[in-house]
């Protein structure tokens, strides 16, 4: 590399490096970890885990079975009394 080549492209190189630092085009591992923790905390506040969903699904199935039993009992009582 000769001196003229460096002098010709040095301002463009300096502007390029300044833009990279100004707009934070490269992220540091600390910033990435901080953003990752923020995303995880937001997700944990909004969504439930798979195991919680499974237990909730089981509870709904049990409630549905109990409602079906109550419905069947009411139908049987109604048919015994002669109401159709």
N, C-alpha and C positions, 0 to 999 in steps of 0.2 A: 504494500500500500504506500503510495507516495503522498506527500504533504498536500498537494492540490486536491486530491480525491477526498481526503479527510476534511479539508476546509470547505469543500463544496457541499458535502452531505452532513456535516456536523449540526447545522441549525435544524434540519429536518429530524435528525436523530434526537436532539434535545427536546424538540416539540413532541415527538412521539413518546418519549419517556415521561415527559411532564403530563401528557394526557393519560397515560397509563396510571400514574400515581393520583392524578386529580379525580378520575372517575372510578378508581378502585377496581380496575379490570381484573386484577389478581387478588384473590381472597387469601387471607392468612388462616392457618389452622385454628387459631384462637377464635376468630370471627366465625368461622364455619362451625365450630363446636358450640359457640354461643347461639347461633341461629338454629342449630339442630336441637338444642335444649328448649328453646322457645317453641319450636314446632311440636316437640313431644309434649310439652305442658299444655299447649292449646288443644292438641288431639285428645289428651287424657281428660280434659274438661268437657269436651263435646261428645266423644264417642265412648262406647263401652267395649270391654274386652270380649274375646270370643268365649271364654269360660262364663262370664257374666251373662252373655246372650244365651248360652246353653241352659243355664239354670233358670233364666227368665222364660225360656221356651218350655222347659219342664213344668214350671209353675202354671203357665197358661194351659198346657195340656191337662194338668190336674184340675184346674178350674173348669175347663170345658167338660171333663168327665163328670164333675159334680153337678154342673148345670144340666147335663143330659139326664142324670139320675133324678134330679128334681123335676125335670120336665116329664120324664116317664112316670114318676110317682103321681104327678098331677093328672096326667092322662088316665092312669089306672083308677084314681079316685073318682074322676069325672065319669068314667065309663061304668063304675060300680053304682053311682048315684043315678044313672040313666040319662045323663046329659051327653049329647053327641055333637 
